[in-house]
Amino acid sequence: MIPWLALLMSYCCLNGATGEGTQLERIERCQTRCSQGLSCKTRTDYWFAPVCQEPTKGLNSTTVFHNVGISTVMRCEEKQKCTLHLRIQTVVQLTDSIHGVSICTNSAGMMTNCHIINFTKASRRLMSGLPVTVDNDFTEVSPNQQLQVIVKTVPSYCGITWASKYHTPECFNKDLRKNVPECITGTLSYTVNPEKKELTINVSDMLQDYNYHLRLCHKDFICTGTGIYNLIKKEQPIKTAVLPYSRPLPCLCIEGWSAVMDAPRVQVCPFKDRLEELWFGITFDPLEEALIWEPVCPVTAVAGLCEKREDGVCVDLPDSSHNVSREKIRFAKVDPHPQLCMKFTVGSQSWIRCPFADGIKAWDVIVSREHGHEELQILSRVTAKFSVGPWVTSAESPVGQTTDMKVLDVEKQKPVELELKGEQCNFCQQVKRIDVKYAATVVHCTKLCMSKATSLASYDLTWIILPAAACLSAIIIITLVLCLLLTVYRRRKEKRRGVCLSRKQTDTEVYEVQVQVTAKGRVLIPDAPKYGNNEKANLLLN
């Protein structure tokens, strides 16, 4: 276990493993350092490697080179003007036949860069047989560079060579992003105004004396521009820009870079957690009966179909799941129905989208109530085939189960009646389209308890009762009217007779009074001719 751990640590060190926040060692100048007492001089050699010599007895790679280490250091002239250098350290077992060390680096497309470190003759004699340390950091390198490092003896002995691959730190290291021009991208911060759909972007730590580019892009393998762009001038005191956006997609990013050739770019994605924005854009092809969805951003998800129940739960349809990344998803032979939905799952989160929720239907169950009973009919906008059967619930199966299923062929715009059997309350029928691959199951329950046969008998009896009741009502009304007219007539007649009797009685009373007065020796002469015969009577008496 320990040897494997040591090998892993050595591999990490040799491959320039520096974390994002790791700060590189600074050097004041490039130089070669040798052990105390050993004098060495460095020169650059760009020529082809010399032909190797046969080594003397006892010389081999394991006995000559020990503890070879490679690292990256930084040399800075001023702020934002730093360069990277390769530091190579090795311990050499010095002998009379070794006059120095050759350190060479090469990378793809580049010439081999070699530095020859020679030991002086006097110091070699003094340190012969002892391990000496050689440290060189003359080799300038670039960020994210793959190198082949070779260490040889001078003169070059065949087979006595140490070689390794090394990867210089990448620009994601903060120390490089702030100080090495090739890595300076600037730092982006932003605020979101969702009402105006605007991003206010601030740029800091940008490369001095250069303009700065800003744009919005959709991130995938590369960041594809949306057409929204802004240039921040180097003279601007406040490095701020406002960019409008249309939708807060998780792959919508702000990209910035300095106005120099091959400048590195930085990207920040303000809406990277807004996955719910991806589940739109579902379309339906009525000719192909196909449900289509294409992700606007790359996403690792599972898309499938489900059937939404009355309680809000969407039950997955079998054999409908598809893995999603970047490709278009197509569900063939789909029956458009408000209960049929798409379900998107990312990790433990799920989203439901129902593209037919606005009422799009290829068929429907029509309910009509006539003469005390319900009639169910299937009306389809396309010629289709359906399975129909009773839907029975029980204590053992509260969800429901079907029995006695039958198949109905329904032609376009020609309704077909569903026969309801029995006299049960809440009698339910299941209807499902079966000439497609994915369809919803519709359950319709009656609300009346009267059967069709009973209602028809009642309907026949009604034809007898209603006319008889109407005739009887007419007779009663006519009789009441006649009675009322007779009563009015009688009252008027009695009133007239009462007036006549009253007048006769009054004349008799006057006559009697006149007679009595005359008996006393008085003569009464009427004042008006209305007294008639009474006046004559008074005169005769006198």
C-alpha positions as CSV (number, residue, x, y, z in Angstrom):
1,M,0.0,0.0,0.0
2,I,2.8,2.4,0.9
3,P,4.7,2.0,-2.4
4,W,1.5,2.6,-4.3
5,L,0.8,5.8,-2.3
6,A,4.3,7.0,-2.9
7,L,4.0,6.4,-6.6
8,L,0.7,8.3,-6.7
9,M,2.2,11.3,-4.9
10,S,5.2,11.2,-7.2
11,Y,2.8,11.1,-10.2
12,C,0.8,14.1,-8.9
13,C,4.0,16.1,-8.3
14,L,5.5,15.3,-11.7
15,N,2.3,16.3,-13.4
16,G,2.1,19.8,-12.0
17,A,-0.9,19.2,-9.7
18,T,-1.7,22.6,-8.3
19,G,-5.1,23.4,-7.0
20,E,-7.2,26.4,-7.9
21,G,-6.1,28.4,-4.9
22,T,-2.4,27.2,-4.9
23,Q,0.1,30.0,-5.1
24,L,3.3,29.3,-7.1
25,E,6.7,29.9,-5.7
26,R,8.2,33.2,-6.9
27,I,11.8,33.6,-8.2
28,E,13.7,36.8,-8.6
29,R,15.8,35.6,-11.6
30,C,16.5,32.5,-13.6
31,Q,19.6,30.6,-12.4
32,T,21.3,27.2,-11.8
33,R,22.2,26.2,-8.3
34,C,24.6,23.4,-7.4
35,S,25.7,21.8,-4.2
36,Q,28.1,23.8,-2.0
37,G,31.6,23.2,-3.2
38,L,30.5,22.3,-6.7
39,S,31.0,25.1,-9.3
40,C,28.8,24.9,-12.3
41,K,28.1,26.9,-15.4
42,T,25.0,26.9,-17.7
43,R,24.8,27.3,-21.4
44,T,21.9,26.8,-23.9
45,D,22.2,24.2,-26.6
46,Y,19.7,24.0,-29.4
47,W,21.6,21.6,-31.6
48,F,20.9,17.9,-32.1
49,A,21.8,15.6,-29.2
50,P,25.3,14.2,-29.4
51,V,25.9,10.5,-30.1
52,C,26.0,8.6,-26.8
53,Q,29.1,6.8,-25.5
54,E,29.4,3.5,-23.9
55,P,29.4,4.0,-20.1
56,T,32.2,2.9,-17.9
57,K,31.7,-0.1,-15.6
58,G,29.2,0.5,-12.8
59,L,27.3,3.4,-14.4
60,N,23.6,3.1,-14.9
61,S,20.5,5.3,-14.5
62,T,19.6,4.1,-11.0
63,T,23.1,4.7,-9.7
64,V,23.6,8.2,-11.3
65,F,20.2,10.0,-10.9
66,H,18.3,10.2,-7.6
67,N,15.2,12.1,-6.5
68,V,14.5,13.9,-9.7
69,G,11.7,16.5,-9.2
70,I,9.8,18.9,-11.5
71,S,7.8,21.9,-10.5
72,T,6.6,25.3,-11.9
73,V,7.7,28.6,-10.5
74,M,6.8,32.2,-11.4
75,R,8.9,35.2,-12.2
76,C,7.3,38.6,-12.2
77,E,8.6,41.9,-13.5
78,E,5.5,43.8,-12.3
79,K,1.8,43.3,-11.8
80,Q,0.1,41.2,-14.6
81,K,3.6,40.6,-16.2
82,C,4.7,37.3,-14.9
83,T,6.2,34.2,-16.7
84,L,6.2,30.6,-15.8
85,H,9.5,28.6,-15.5
86,L,10.2,24.9,-15.2
87,R,12.3,24.0,-12.1
88,I,14.2,20.7,-12.4
89,Q,16.0,19.3,-9.4
90,T,18.1,16.1,-9.3
91,V,20.7,14.5,-7.2
92,V,23.7,13.2,-9.2
93,Q,26.2,10.6,-8.0
94,L,29.3,12.4,-9.2
95,T,32.2,10.4,-10.7
96,D,35.3,11.3,-12.6
97,S,33.6,10.3,-15.9
98,I,30.6,12.7,-15.3
99,H,31.4,16.3,-16.3
100,G,28.0,17.7,-16.1
101,V,24.2,17.3,-16.7
102,S,22.0,18.0,-19.7
103,I,18.3,19.0,-19.1
104,C,16.1,19.0,-22.2
105,T,12.4,19.7,-22.7
106,N,10.2,19.3,-25.7
107,S,6.5,19.6,-26.6
108,A,4.4,19.1,-29.6
109,G,5.1,21.6,-32.3
110,M,8.0,23.1,-30.5
111,M,11.8,22.8,-30.8
112,T,13.7,20.9,-28.2
113,N,15.0,23.3,-25.5
114,C,18.2,22.1,-23.8
115,H,20.4,23.5,-21.0
116,I,23.9,22.1,-20.4
117,I,25.2,22.4,-16.9
118,N,29.0,21.8,-16.7
119,F,31.0,21.2,-13.5
120,T,34.4,22.8,-13.3
121,K,37.3,20.3,-13.3
122,A,38.6,21.4,-9.9
123,S,35.2,21.0,-8.2
124,R,34.6,17.6,-9.9
125,R,37.9,16.3,-8.4
126,L,36.9,17.7,-5.0
127,M,33.4,16.3,-5.0
128,S,34.0,13.0,-6.9
129,G,32.2,10.0,-5.4
130,L,29.7,12.3,-3.6
131,P,26.0,12.9,-4.3
132,V,25.6,16.5,-5.6
133,T,22.4,18.5,-6.1
134,V,21.6,20.4,-9.3
135,D,18.7,22.9,-9.5
136,N,17.8,24.6,-12.7
137,D,14.9,27.0,-13.6
138,F,16.0,28.5,-16.9
139,T,13.3,26.8,-19.0
140,E,10.4,29.1,-19.7
141,V,7.0,27.4,-20.2
142,S,3.4,28.2,-20.9
143,P,0.2,27.4,-18.9
144,N,-1.4,24.1,-19.7
145,Q,1.6,22.8,-21.6
146,Q,2.4,19.1,-22.0
147,L,6.2,18.5,-21.8
148,Q,8.7,15.7,-22.2
149,V,11.6,16.2,-19.7
150,I,14.9,14.3,-20.3
151,V,17.9,14.4,-18.0
152,K,21.2,13.0,-19.3
153,T,24.9,13.0,-18.3
154,V,27.6,15.1,-19.9
155,P,29.1,13.4,-21.9
156,S,26.0,11.4,-22.9
157,Y,26.3,7.8,-21.9
158,C,24.0,5.3,-23.6
159,G,21.3,4.1,-21.4
160,I,21.9,6.5,-18.6
161,T,18.9,8.8,-19.0
162,W,16.0,9.9,-16.8
163,A,12.7,10.9,-18.7
164,S,9.2,11.9,-17.6
165,K,6.1,13.7,-18.8
166,Y,5.0,16.9,-17.1
167,H,1.9,19.0,-17.4
168,T,2.2,22.7,-16.4
169,P,-0.6,24.3,-14.4
170,E,-3.7,25.4,-16.2
171,C,-5.2,28.9,-16.1
172,F,-8.0,28.0,-13.7
173,N,-5.4,28.5,-11.0
174,K,-6.2,31.9,-9.4
175,D,-2.5,32.8,-9.1
176,L,-2.1,32.5,-12.9
177,R,-5.4,34.2,-13.7
178,K,-4.3,37.3,-11.8
179,N,-0.6,37.5,-12.9
180,V,0.1,35.7,-16.2
181,P,-1.1,37.6,-19.2
182,E,-2.1,34.4,-21.1
183,C,-4.4,33.6,-18.2
184,I,-5.9,36.9,-17.3
185,T,-9.6,36.7,-18.1
186,G,-11.0,39.4,-15.8
187,T,-13.5,38.7,-13.0
188,L,-17.3,38.9,-13.7
189,S,-20.0,39.7,-11.2
190,Y,-23.6,40.3,-12.1
191,T,-27.1,41.3,-10.8
192,V,-30.4,40.0,-12.4
193,N,-33.4,42.2,-13.0
194,P,-36.1,39.6,-13.8
195,E,-38.8,42.2,-14.4
196,K,-36.9,43.9,-17.2
197,K,-35.0,40.7,-18.1
198,E,-31.6,42.4,-17.9
199,L,-28.2,41.4,-16.5
200,T,-26.0,44.1,-15.1
201,I,-22.4,42.9,-15.3
202,N,-19.3,44.4,-13.6
203,V,-15.8,43.5,-14.7
204,S,-12.7,43.6,-12.4
205,D,-9.1,42.5,-12.7
206,M,-9.2,42.8,-16.5
207,L,-6.0,43.0,-18.5
208,Q,-4.6,46.5,-18.3
209,D,-4.5,48.7,-21.3
210,Y,-6.9,46.6,-23.3
211,N,-10.6,46.7,-24.2
212,Y,-12.8,43.9,-22.9
213,H,-15.5,41.9,-24.8
214,L,-18.8,40.8,-23.2
215,R,-21.6,38.7,-24.7
216,L,-24.3,36.2,-23.9
217,C,-24.0,32.7,-25.2
218,H,-25.5,29.2,-24.9
219,K,-23.0,26.8,-23.4
220,D,-22.4,23.4,-24.9
221,F,-19.2,22.0,-26.3
222,I,-18.5,25.6,-27.1
223,C,-20.4,28.7,-26.1
224,T,-22.6,29.8,-29.0
225,G,-23.4,33.5,-29.1
226,T,-26.9,34.7,-28.9
227,G,-26.2,38.0,-30.6
228,I,-26.2,40.1,-27.4
229,Y,-22.8,41.8,-27.2
230,N,-21.0,44.7,-25.6
231,L,-17.5,46.2,-25.6
232,I,-16.1,47.8,-22.5
233,K,-13.5,50.5,-23.3
234,K,-10.3,50.6,-21.4
235,E,-10.9,54.3,-20.7
236,Q,-14.2,53.7,-18.9
237,P,-13.8,54.5,-15.2
238,I,-16.6,52.0,-14.3
239,K,-16.4,48.7,-16.2
240,T,-20.1,47.9,-16.3
241,A,-22.5,46.8,-19.0
242,V,-26.2,45.8,-19.3
243,L,-27.2,42.9,-21.4
244,P,-30.9,41.9,-22.1
245,Y,-32.0,38.3,-22.1
246,S,-35.1,36.5,-23.3
247,R,-35.3,33.3,-21.2
248,P,-33.4,32.4,-18.0
249,L,-32.0,29.1,-19.4
250,P,-29.5,27.1,-17.3
251,C,-27.1,27.1,-20.2
252,L,-27.3,30.9,-20.8
253,C,-23.9,32.3,-19.8
254,I,-22.0,35.6,-19.7
255,E,-18.7,35.3,-21.5
256,G,-15.9,37.8,-21.2
257,W,-12.3,38.1,-22.7
258,S,-9.6,40.7,-23.3
259,A,-9.2,42.2,-26.7
260,V,-6.0,40.4,-27.5
261,M,-5.2,37.5,-29.9
262,D,-6.1,34.1,-28.5
263,A,-7.2,35.6,-25.2
264,P,-8.6,33.1,-22.6
265,R,-12.3,33.5,-21.8
266,V,-14.3,33.4,-18.6
267,Q,-17.9,32.3,-18.3
268,V,-20.5,32.6,-15.6
269,C,-24.0,31.1,-15.9
270,P,-26.5,33.1,-13.7
271,F,-29.4,30.6,-14.3
272,K,-27.6,27.3,-14.1
273,D,-30.0,25.9,-11.5
274,R,-33.2,26.9,-13.4
275,L,-33.9,23.5,-14.9
276,E,-37.6,24.0,-15.0
277,E,-37.0,26.3,-18.0
278,L,-36.0,23.4,-20.1
279,W,-39.3,21.5,-20.1
280,F,-41.1,23.8,-22.6
281,G,-41.3,23.7,-26.3
282,I,-43.3,20.4,-26.5
283,T,-45.0,20.1,-29.9
284,F,-47.5,17.7,-31.4
285,D,-47.6,16.6,-35.1
286,P,-51.3,15.6,-35.7
287,L,-50.5,14.0,-39.0
288,E,-47.9,11.6,-37.6
289,E,-49.6,11.6,-34.1
290,A,-46.1,12.3,-32.7
291,L,-45.2,14.2,-29.5
292,I,-41.8,15.9,-29.9
293,W,-39.5,17.7,-27.5
294,E,-35.9,19.0,-28.0
295,P,-33.8,20.3,-25.1
296,V,-32.6,23.9,-25.7
297,C,-29.7,23.1,-23.3
298,P,-27.7,20.0,-22.8
299,V,-29.0,18.1,-19.8
300,T,-28.8,14.7,-18.3
301,A,-32.4,13.7,-17.7
302,V,-35.0,11.0,-18.3
303,A,-38.1,11.9,-20.2
304,G,-41.3,9.8,-20.4
305,L,-45.1,9.8,-20.6
306,C,-47.5,9.5,-17.8
307,E,-51.2,9.6,-17.2
308,K,-52.5,12.2,-14.8
309,R,-55.2,11.1,-12.4
310,E,-57.9,13.1,-10.6
311,D,-55.8,13.2,-7.4
312,G,-53.0,14.9,-9.3
313,V,-50.6,11.9,-9.4
314,C,-49.1,11.2,-12.8
315,V,-48.7,7.4,-13.4
316,D,-45.9,6.4,-15.7
317,L,-46.9,4.7,-18.9
318,P,-44.9,1.5,-19.6
319,D,-42.0,1.5,-22.1
320,S,-42.1,5.3,-22.5
321,S,-38.8,6.4,-20.8
322,H,-36.0,8.0,-22.9
323,N,-32.5,9.2,-21.7
324,V,-32.0,12.8,-22.6
325,S,-28.8,14.7,-23.3
326,R,-28.8,16.8,-26.5
327,E,-30.9,14.9,-29.0
328,K,-34.5,15.4,-29.9
329,I,-37.1,13.1,-28.2
330,R,-40.0,11.8,-30.3
331,F,-42.9,9.7,-29.0
332,A,-44.7,8.1,-32.0
333,K,-48.4,7.2,-32.1
334,V,-49.7,9.3,-29.2
335,D,-53.3,9.9,-28.5
336,P,-53.8,13.6,-27.7
337,H,-55.7,13.9,-24.4
338,P,-55.6,16.4,-21.5
339,Q,-54.7,13.5,-19.1
340,L,-51.6,12.5,-21.1
341,C,-48.5,14.4,-19.9
342,M,-44.7,14.3,-20.2
343,K,-42.6,13.7,-17.1
344,F,-39.0,14.9,-16.8
345,T,-36.7,13.6,-14.1
346,V,-33.2,14.8,-13.1
347,G,-31.8,13.0,-10.1
348,S,-34.5,13.0,-7.4
349,Q,-36.5,15.9,-8.9
350,S,-39.4,15.5,-11.4
351,W,-41.4,18.0,-13.5
352,I,-44.8,17.3,-15.2
353,R,-45.8,19.1,-18.4
354,C,-49.3,18.4,-20.0
355,P,-49.2,19.7,-23.6
356,F,-52.9,18.9,-24.2
357,A,-54.2,20.5,-20.9
358,D,-55.8,23.3,-22.9
359,G,-58.5,20.9,-24.1
360,I,-57.0,19.4,-27.3
361,K,-58.8,16.0,-27.8
362,A,-59.0,13.6,-30.7
363,W,-62.1,12.1,-29.2
364,D,-64.5,12.6,-26.3
365,V,-67.3,10.9,-24.3
366,I,-70.5,12.9,-24.8
367,V,-73.1,12.7,-22.1
368,S,-76.8,13.5,-22.7
369,R,-79.7,13.3,-20.3
370,E,-83.1,12.6,-21.8
371,H,-86.4,11.4,-20.3
372,G,-84.7,10.6,-16.9
373,H,-81.7,8.6,-18.1
374,E,-78.1,9.2,-19.2
375,E,-76.7,8.3,-22.6
376,L,-73.0,8.0,-23.3
377,Q,-71.6,8.3,-26.8
378,I,-68.0,8.3,-28.3
379,L,-67.4,11.1,-30.8
380,S,-64.1,11.1,-32.6
381,R,-62.4,13.6,-34.9
382,V,-60.5,10.7,-36.5
383,T,-61.4,7.1,-37.4
384,A,-60.2,5.1,-34.4
385,K,-60.6,1.9,-32.4
386,F,-61.5,1.9,-28.7
387,S,-61.7,-0.7,-25.9
388,V,-64.8,-0.2,-23.7
389,G,-65.8,-1.9,-20.5
390,P,-67.3,-1.4,-17.0
391,W,-65.0,0.0,-14.4
392,V,-65.8,-1.6,-11.0
393,T,-64.4,-0.5,-7.6
394,S,-64.4,-2.7,-4.5
395,A,-62.8,-2.9,-1.1
396,E,-60.2,-5.3,-2.5
397,S,-59.5,-3.0,-5.5
398,P,-60.3,0.6,-4.6
399,V,-58.5,1.9,-7.7
400,G,-60.8,0.0,-10.0
401,Q,-60.7,-2.9,-12.4
402,T,-62.2,-3.7,-15.8
403,T,-64.2,-6.7,-16.9
404,D,-66.0,-7.7,-20.1
405,M,-64.0,-5.4,-22.4
406,K,-65.2,-5.0,-25.9
407,V,-63.8,-3.2,-29.0
408,L,-65.6,-0.4,-30.8
409,D,-64.7,0.9,-34.2
410,V,-65.6,4.6,-34.4
411,E,-65.7,6.4,-37.7
412,K,-64.8,10.1,-38.0
413,Q,-67.5,12.4,-36.7
414,K,-70.0,9.5,-36.3
415,P,-71.0,9.1,-32.7
416,V,-71.3,5.5,-31.3
417,E,-73.5,4.9,-28.2
418,L,-72.2,3.1,-25.1
419,E,-74.7,0.8,-23.6
420,L,-75.1,1.1,-19.8
421,K,-76.3,-2.1,-18.2
422,G,-78.1,-2.5,-14.9
423,E,-79.6,-0.1,-12.5
424,Q,-76.6,0.8,-10.4
425,C,-75.7,4.1,-9.0
426,N,-72.4,5.6,-10.1
427,F,-72.0,3.0,-12.8
428,C,-68.6,3.6,-14.5
429,Q,-67.3,2.9,-18.0
430,Q,-63.7,2.8,-19.0
431,V,-62.8,4.0,-22.5
432,K,-59.3,3.8,-24.0
433,R,-58.0,4.2,-27.6
434,I,-56.1,1.1,-28.7
435,D,-55.0,1.9,-32.2
436,V,-52.1,4.0,-30.9
437,K,-49.0,3.2,-28.8
438,Y,-49.6,5.7,-25.9
439,A,-53.1,6.6,-24.7
440,A,-54.9,7.8,-21.6
441,T,-57.7,5.8,-20.0
442,V,-60.9,7.8,-19.5
443,V,-63.4,6.6,-16.8
444,H,-66.9,8.1,-16.9
445,C,-69.5,7.4,-14.2
446,T,-73.3,8.0,-14.4
447,K,-74.9,10.2,-11.8
448,L,-78.5,8.8,-12.1
449,C,-79.7,5.5,-10.6
450,M,-82.6,4.9,-13.1
451,S,-82.0,2.4,-15.8
452,K,-83.0,3.1,-19.4
453,A,-85.7,0.4,-19.5
454,T,-87.5,1.8,-16.5
455,S,-87.2,5.4,-17.7
456,L,-88.7,4.3,-21.1
457,A,-91.7,2.8,-19.3
458,S,-92.1,5.9,-17.3
459,Y,-91.8,7.9,-20.5
460,D,-94.8,5.9,-22.1
461,L,-96.9,6.3,-19.0
462,T,-96.3,10.0,-19.1
463,W,-97.9,10.3,-22.5
464,I,-101.2,9.1,-21.0
465,I,-101.0,11.1,-17.7
466,L,-100.0,14.4,-19.1
467,P,-102.9,14.9,-21.5
468,A,-105.4,13.8,-18.9
469,A,-104.0,16.2,-16.4
470,A,-104.1,19.0,-18.9
471,C,-107.8,18.4,-19.7
472,L,-108.7,18.2,-16.1
473,S,-106.9,21.4,-15.4
474,A,-108.8,23.1,-18.2
475,I,-112.1,21.9,-16.9
476,I,-111.3,23.2,-13.4
477,I,-110.2,26.5,-14.7
478,I,-113.3,27.0,-16.8
479,T,-115.6,26.0,-13.9
480,L,-113.9,28.5,-11.6
481,V,-114.3,31.2,-14.2
482,L,-118.0,30.5,-14.7
483,C,-118.6,30.4,-10.9
484,L,-116.9,33.7,-10.5
485,L,-119.0,35.3,-13.3
486,L,-122.2,33.9,-11.8
487,T,-121.3,35.3,-8.4
488,V,-120.7,38.7,-9.7
489,Y,-124.0,38.7,-11.7
490,R,-126.0,37.7,-8.6
491,R,-124.4,40.4,-6.4
492,R,-125.2,43.1,-8.9
493,K,-128.8,41.9,-9.3
494,E,-129.3,41.9,-5.5
495,K,-127.9,45.3,-5.2
496,R,-130.4,46.7,-7.7
497,R,-133.4,45.1,-6.0
498,G,-132.3,46.5,-2.6
499,V,-132.3,50.1,-3.9
500,C,-135.9,49.7,-5.2
501,L,-137.2,48.3,-1.9
502,S,-135.6,51.2,0.0
503,R,-137.4,53.8,-2.1
504,K,-140.9,52.3,-1.5
505,Q,-140.3,52.1,2.2
506,T,-139.4,55.8,2.3
507,D,-142.6,56.9,0.5
508,T,-144.8,55.0,2.9
509,E,-143.2,56.6,5.9
510,V,-143.7,60.1,4.5
511,Y,-147.3,59.4,3.9
512,E,-147.9,58.3,7.4
513,V,-146.2,61.5,8.8
514,Q,-148.4,63.7,6.6
515,V,-151.5,62.0,7.8
516,Q,-150.6,62.5,11.4
517,V,-149.9,66.1,11.0
518,T,-153.2,66.7,9.3
519,A,-155.1,65.2,12.1
520,K,-153.9,68.0,14.2
521,G,-155.6,70.5,12.0
522,R,-152.6,71.4,9.9
523,V,-152.5,71.4,6.1
524,L,-149.2,70.2,4.6
525,I,-148.4,71.3,1.1
526,P,-145.4,69.4,-0.4
527,D,-142.5,71.5,-1.8
528,A,-141.6,69.4,-4.7
529,P,-143.4,67.4,-7.4
530,K,-141.5,64.3,-6.4
531,Y,-144.2,63.4,-3.9
532,G,-146.7,62.5,-6.7
533,N,-149.8,60.8,-5.4
534,N,-149.1,61.7,-1.8
535,E,-149.7,65.4,-2.7
536,K,-153.1,64.5,-4.0
537,A,-153.9,62.6,-0.9
538,N,-153.0,65.6,1.2
539,L,-155.3,67.8,-0.8
540,L,-158.3,65.5,-0.5
541,L,-157.9,65.3,3.2
542,N,-158.0,69.0,3.5
